Amino acid sequence: MLFFKNPFFIEKKINKKIKSFKKEKIFCLPMFPYPSGKLHLGHVRNYILTDIISKIKILEKKNVLHPIAWDSYGLPAENASINFNLSPLKWTLSNVKLMRKQLKLLQLNYNKNTEFLTCDINFYKWEFWILIYFLKNKLLFKNYDYIYWDKDQNCILSNEQINNNLCWRSNTKPIKRKFFTWFINIKKYTKRLIFNLKKINWSKKIKKIQKKWININLFFIYKNLFFIQYNKIYININFIKKIYNLKILYLIIKQKNKCIFKKKIFLYDYIFKKNKKILLTNFNYLNKKLFTKKINILINKKNIFFIKITNIKNWAFQRQRIWGSPLMIKKNKNIFFSSTSTIDTFFQSSWYYINYIKSKNLNNQFKNNWIPINVYIGGEEHANLHLLYLRIINNIFYDFKIINEKNIVLNLINQGFINNEVYLKIKKFKKKYCKKNINSIYLGVEKMSKSKKNGINPSSIILKYGSDMLKLSIITNKPINKNINWKNIDFKFLKNFILKINNYINLKIINKNEINDIKNILNIKKIHNIISYINKILKINYSIKQIENIVFWLFPIIPNISKIFWFKIGNNFPIEKYIIEKKKIFFFNIYYKKKFIKCVNILNINNLINKIYIKKIQFSMDEISILLN
């Protein structure tokens, strides 16, 4: 590890080589992977979607940032290192190396110069800087309090890590214990979490899950006789008046008799069918100005008490683990760091997106050119953990003026699962998940999971069919938010579709009919219909110009096959360079005499000379698997 005094001054300048901002910027981000083993097709669906979106935006001549990193700390790596007698670092790095190879086979278009691991000090040193900010602003404090304890994993859990009264990893019942530990004051952001949900383009399902979890309840107590609960912030004034048959009486619990206060509430007006904002105070003359009906607030008599309760508690984020981001560190004689406390890994995943776009330091204004994130893709299972913390930390950063956006994610897309068959075996009177074999017991179809041994390695599919066919199969099977049953994938149908386009290219038909642009179908909500849409167009017009338009917009999904078609049509420049600029040198594969040849194209200043230098013959897996004529 490296020793540092102040990251502002000693960190070397990082040159991200990000393009200029003359073009419209697009920040497209997948939830970063956890390197606990091999990737299966369920993970791959996430990364394919962001890759397709980024390539579409590149064809539209937009400035695209599509990065990836590795969420490398956590309990799975720690437990695996104990089982295999390896250090957590070695275990994690070996998995990162393996997963990089898998992503390379998929030929995804990532900004490689922004890649990082969260276990690298160049990343987590910024957490010390963040926590100092929190401490100075009284958001970080240490306190005795009752918090959840996972007796199986021997660690503290936050409220959000309790799912249906069970610990989120071990599925055991949590224990409430009193600890003297570190907290982040996230409770103060409860109102913002509710009200800002209206301003973000997230699915109704995610909003509903978060709203249900935040669960702001209003309680009214009248003379210890009535106890009424409202699950919404908006209170019906007529309903309350009907129950008590009196004017609105209002009091904040724990307020002193002589205290002067004001409180904002929203009352629903059934006549105008909208919510009215009311300022309640113990100054009656103010209420007359804001509300036509008199609102009598009897603080001294204490007739009605108002109490607000929510599930959002202060975040107990300290963990006593071996493999985690250090909370408080000390320098050893050998210039290493020792730590007895670590941070909840969800803290790292709640701010990591800034690390992709910082230059010298986290507070540099350069990053605001890229924020907010235009498209963020990940599973809906993160709704009450990662996505909730992401919004909270974003609000804190906004208050600190580290970033200038209230809502960090404009569009959130939740991909569905890929389901596969699950099998079980009994060994030494214990049930264990396994791959399909003679002695295995069939349990049904469930989502692909490492724990249930029903994941499929994408490498095996790529070696058989090619990466393009894998992408096409995942994209066109179901809408992106729906689950896919892997048994229903029909590669024969997909191959016939590709060969059909190839046959039309061989015909070289010149037709003056109007060209139907397929760009409209590339909307991420409609993209699963792209094959049927193209087939309808080809029934009307299959001229070479129409095929060229189809191939151009198929490039984001099937880049290798599209390149082959592009050169077969007669273009002598790469599909990505559709508008050729001067002084450009680029490499590409060209289809020539039934061979795919590695070429370099050099254009002079006047763009008059176009020479092709054949370097070597190079075949890709996609080109061989489709068996083009």
Secondary structure, DSSP 4 states (H G I P E B T S, - for coil): ----S-HHHHSPPP---PPPSSSPEEEEEEPPPP-SS---HHHHHHHHHHHHHHHHHHHTT-EEE----B---SHHHHHHHHHTT--HHHHHHHHHHHHHHHHHHHT----GGG--BTTSHHHHHHHHHHHHHHHHTT-EEEEEEEEEEETTTTEEE-GGGEETTEETTT----EEEEEEEEEE--GGGHHHHHHGGGGSB--HHHHHHHHHHH--EEEEEETTTEEEEESSS-B-HHHHHHHH-S-----BTT--TT---EEEEEEEETTTTEEEEEEEES-HHHHHHH-SS-----TTTT-EEEEEE-S---EE-EE--SSS-BSS-EE-TTS-EE-S-EE-HHHHHTTHHHHTT-SSSTT-GGGGGTPSEEEEE--GGGTTTHHHHHHHHHHHHHHTTSSS-S-SEEEEE-PPPEEEEEEEEEETTEEEEE-S-TT-EEEEEEE--TTTT----HHHHHHHH-HHHHHHHHHHHS-TTS-EEGGG--HHHHHHHHHHHHHHHHHT----SPPPP-GGGGSTTTGGGHHHHHHHHHHH---HHHHHHHHHHHTTTSHHHHHHHHHHHT--S-GGGSSPPSS-EEEEEEEETTEEEEEEEEE-TTS--EEEEEEEE---HHHHHHT--
